[in-house]
Amino acid sequence: MTDSISSPPPLRGVSSMATRLVLAELLRDWHAEGREPVALESIGGVEAARRVASGEPFDWVVLASDALQQLAAQGHVQADTCVPLVRSPVAVAVPAGFPRPDLGSVEGVRQAVLGARRLGVSTGPSGQALQQLFERWGLGAQVRARLVIPPPGVPVGSLLARGEIDLGFQQLSELMHIPGIQVVGTLPPPVAIETVFSGAATACCTRTDAVRRLLAFLAAPAAAAAKRRHGMEPALAADDARKVWTHA
C-alpha cells in the first residue's frame, strides 16, 4: 500500500470587484498550466481591506495600490511582495437608450453632472476622487443632494440598468459587461481618473514563494491581452514585467 500525497490547499486570495473578471480569466490560464490551486473571493475593496487587516487567513490580496500601501504600512501585507498589475480608468455610463453626454471636454462632463437627475459613484478610490472633483467644481452641495452610492460590492451599473440613476461613474472594467447600460467613454485627460491595482502576499501567508510566482504570472507580458479585454492596461512596462516573471 502506497501513501497518497495530498495536494496543498488553494492559495486563498481576495480582491476588489474592479479586478474580478480579469483575475478570473487569468486564473483559468494559471490552472490550465497545472500550477498551484488558487481560490479567489471578490468583494468591495473597503471590505476586502478590512478583512485582510482583521487577520483573516488570506494568502494574497489585490487592491488599489493606495489601499495596499496602507495595509503594508500597518504590517498586514508583506511590502516586499507588492507587484503592480493593472491600470484601470474611470468611465461614464448612462442607461440604454438615454442620450449620450459629451465627454470631449471638462465642461461637457460638468454639464452632464449638472443635468443628471440622479448620479452614482462607487465607495472605492474612484468614487472618492470624483466627489473631490465635484467639490473643486463648486458643485459639492448640489451633487450630494442627488448622489447615490451603492453598498460595497454593488456595481454602479446595476443602478443604471434599473433606472435608479441616469449618470454613473465607475471603473470601466466594472461597467463594460453590464447589460442594459451604455458606456459613453472615459473621462477627458484633464480630469481623467486612473487607479493602479496591485497584488501582495498577506502577513499571515506561509507560502510566500508560491504567491510571488502567482503575482509574477498575473503581471507577465502574456497577461496584457486579457487585461485589455477587460478595459484595463498592464501596470508595468513589458521589460519590467519580464523581470518580475524571470525572478519569481
Disulfide bonds with the S-S distance in Angstrom:
none
